[in-house]
Amino acid sequence: MTSPHRPAALVVETREIDLVDDLLAYASPDDPLAWLRRGDGIVGIGAVSGYERGPRGSSADDTSPADAWRRIAEASEVDDPLRLPGTGLVAFGTFVFDERSAGTSRLIVPQVVVGRHHGRSWITRIRTAGEALAEPTVKPTPYGPYWSATLGPGTLDPAGYQAAVRQAVDAIRAGELEKVVLARDLVGTIPVGADLRRLVRALSDDYPDTWTFAVDGLIGASPETLVTASRGVVTARVLAGTIPRGTDAHRDTEASASLSHSVKDLEEHRYAVQSVLDTLRPHVRHLQADPEPFTLKLPNLWHLATDVAGDLADHASALDLVAALHPTAAVAGTPRDAATDLIRRLEPFDRRRYAGPVGWVDGDGNGEWAIALRCAQVGTLRPERGPAEEDRNPAAGDTVAVVAHAGAGIVAQSNPEAELLETRVKFRPIVDALA
C-alpha cells in the first residue's frame, strides 16, 4: 500500500460503457471487491494504491483514514465526465470494530472499477502517474462450482453466551452502563479455491435490499447504513430492536406489532438513535429523524428502524463521519466507552472487522458506508491458532478458515434465552449462504 505521508500521484479515467447485467461476474473469484444493492453498485479489480493500519502501536504512522484519503485524492488527476455515485477515484474500505483489535483496517484503490447506477454503466482505470496506461483484460469470468462451508460453535458457545448476557444485565442494573451489544461466534472452513463470488451472489439474491459487500475477505449483507454522504446531503439508517418473522401472514403481522410496542426494544432503539443524532449534530444542519421508528421487513426478521438526514455543515468527508459515528450504540452500546470496555471483558474473541465500518469513498469525500453485519471473515482463524487474517492462500489441498459473528442489544430487561434466539435469527443469512 502507498504511504499516506507521500501518496503516489494517480491518474484516473472514467468512461461510459454498455450496460453491465452482472457486475459481480467481473470481480476476482478468490478475492472479490464489491459493493452491490439491487444490481447497482461497483466492483474492483486489482489494487494500485490505498491505506492500511494494523494493530494499535504496531506502526509509528497515526494518520487517520480520512486524512490519508485526502492526501491521495489531492495528488490524483481525475477525468470523470459522468459524475455518478462510484465514478472517478474510488476506494473500498473496511475497518476494525475496536482500535485494540489485532485486525487490519484498509482502504483499497483498485486498478479497475466497473460500475452501474440507474441504467448506466462505466469503467474506471486508475494508474500511477508516469506509468504507461495498462489495458488489463476486463471481462466477466464464469462462476466456479458451488461449494459449502463446515461450521461449528466458536469460542463463545450458546451456554457461554447466555452467561455473558446475565453478566451484562447485572452490570447494567448496577449502573455501569445503559446498553451493551454482545456477540457470539461460529467458526469453520471452506474449500481452498472456492469461488467466493458464490457467497456474495447468494447474499445479494436472498437479501436484495441490503448492502452486499466483499472487501479484503470480509463478505456480508448489511441492512444498516452507518452513513451516506452525497453532494452535501448526509443520511443514515439506524436499526436496533429485532424479532423473527412469523411463520404465516397472521403471525407475521403479530410479530411486527409486538416489536412496535416492545418496551425493551423501543428503549434499545432510542439509545441507538440518540447516539447517531448527538454525533452528527456538530457536522450537519437541518438534522431530521423520524419521530417514531418504523418496522423494517427483511426475509428472516423485523427490525425497528429510524432514518436520519441533514445537510453537511462543514467540510467533513464520509470518512470523517464514519470515524465520528463508529461504534454506534446499535453495535456497541451506551455510553460508548463503558460498553466497549464490557465487550472486551465478556467476549472471549477479537471481533476484528465484524460490526466495523465497510463501504466506499470517492475523491470528493462522498461515499456509502454500512456496518459490517450478517457477514463472514474469510481467512480468520480461532484465537488459539493465532491471527491469520491475511492468510487466504493456504497450501493446495488445505482449507480456508472462516468466522462469523452475530450479536444482540442487551438492556436491563433482557432475557438470556431471548437474546440467544435473536443471534440465531441474525446468523441465518450468512449461515444459509455459506451452506
Secondary structure, 3 states (H helix, E strand, C coil): CCCCCCCCCEEEEEEEECCCCCHHHHCCCCCCEEEEECCEEEEEECCCEEEEECCCCCCCCCCCHHHHHHHHHHCEEEECCCCCCCCCCEEEEECCCCCCCCCCEEEEECCEEEEEECCEEEEEEEEECCCCCCCCCCCCCCCCCCCCCEEEECCCCHHHHHHHHHHHHHHHHCCCCCEEEEEEEEEEEEECCCCCHHHHHHHHHHCCCCEEEEECCEEEEECCEEEEEECCEEEEEEEEEEEECCCCHHHHHHHHHHHHCCHHHHHHHHHHHHHHHHHHCCCEEEEEECCCCEEEECCCEEEEEEEEEEEECCCCCHHHHHHHHCCCCCCCEECHHHHHHHHHHHCCCCCCCCCCEEEEEECCCCEEEEECCCEEEECCCCHHHCCCCCCCCCCCCCEEEEEEEEEEEECCCCCHHHHHHHHHHHHHHHHHHHC
